[in-house]
Amino acid sequence: MSAGKFIAGFIVGGAVGAVIGILLAPQSGEETREAIGKTTKEAYDKAQGVVKELQAKADDVVSDMQKKGEEIISKIQEMINNKKENNA
């Protein structure tokens, strides 16, 4: 299981648990709606934070892969040039 899936499941599970707890709490309908709205906003904000964090990590991975790809291309080009020089 990837870390992203675990985090997403954790957030969704927490939000579902909070909503169930609010629905089962003895309070008026208006208070319940306010609590659900607040909980939903908090869950959304947390999810946004996780998404930004995952995007930053993905950007880092892509950047690293690009650098490594450029290094590999450079080494291959160097090997080709060396081979041409040795055959000449």
C-alpha positions as CSV (number, residue, x, y, z in Angstrom):
1,M,0.0,0.0,0.0
2,S,1.4,3.4,-0.9
3,A,1.8,6.2,1.6
4,G,-0.6,8.4,-0.4
5,K,-3.4,5.8,-0.3
6,F,-2.8,5.3,3.5
7,I,-3.0,9.0,4.1
8,A,-6.1,9.4,2.0
9,G,-7.8,6.5,3.8
10,F,-6.8,7.9,7.2
11,I,-8.3,11.3,6.3
12,V,-11.5,9.8,4.9
13,G,-11.9,7.5,7.9
14,G,-11.4,10.4,10.3
15,A,-13.9,12.5,8.5
16,V,-16.5,9.7,8.4
17,G,-15.9,8.9,12.1
18,A,-16.4,12.6,13.0
19,V,-19.6,12.9,10.9
20,I,-21.0,9.7,12.5
21,G,-20.1,11.1,16.0
22,I,-21.8,14.4,15.2
23,L,-24.9,12.7,13.9
24,L,-25.2,10.5,17.0
25,A,-24.6,13.4,19.4
26,P,-27.7,14.8,21.2
27,Q,-28.0,18.3,19.8
28,S,-30.4,20.4,17.7
29,G,-30.5,20.1,13.9
30,E,-28.9,23.5,13.5
31,E,-26.0,22.7,15.8
32,T,-25.5,19.4,14.0
33,R,-25.4,21.2,10.6
34,E,-22.9,23.7,11.9
35,A,-20.8,20.9,13.3
36,I,-20.9,18.9,10.1
37,G,-20.0,22.1,8.1
38,K,-17.0,22.7,10.5
39,T,-15.9,19.1,10.3
40,T,-16.2,19.1,6.5
41,K,-14.1,22.2,6.2
42,E,-11.4,20.9,8.5
43,A,-11.3,17.6,6.6
44,Y,-11.1,19.6,3.3
45,D,-8.3,21.8,4.7
46,K,-6.3,18.7,5.8
47,A,-6.8,17.0,2.5
48,Q,-5.6,20.1,0.7
49,G,-2.4,20.1,2.9
50,V,-1.8,16.4,2.1
51,V,-2.3,17.0,-1.6
52,K,0.2,19.9,-1.6
53,E,2.7,17.8,0.3
54,L,2.3,14.9,-2.2
55,Q,2.6,17.3,-5.1
56,A,5.9,18.7,-3.7
57,K,7.2,15.2,-3.2
58,A,6.2,14.2,-6.7
59,D,7.9,17.3,-8.1
60,D,11.1,16.3,-6.3
61,V,11.0,12.8,-7.6
62,V,10.4,14.0,-11.2
63,S,13.2,16.5,-10.9
64,D,15.6,13.8,-9.6
65,M,14.5,11.5,-12.4
66,Q,15.2,14.2,-15.0
67,K,18.7,14.9,-13.6
68,K,19.5,11.1,-13.6
69,G,18.2,10.8,-17.1
70,E,20.4,13.7,-18.2
71,E,23.4,12.1,-16.5
72,I,22.7,8.7,-18.2
73,I,22.4,10.4,-21.6
74,S,25.6,12.3,-21.0
75,K,27.4,9.0,-20.1
76,I,26.1,7.2,-23.1
77,Q,27.1,10.1,-25.4
78,E,30.6,10.0,-23.8
79,M,30.8,6.2,-24.3
80,I,29.8,6.6,-28.0
81,N,32.4,9.3,-28.5
82,N,35.1,7.2,-26.9
83,K,34.2,4.3,-29.0
84,K,34.4,6.4,-32.2
85,E,37.8,7.7,-31.1
86,N,39.1,4.3,-30.5
87,N,37.9,3.0,-33.8
88,A,39.3,5.9,-35.7
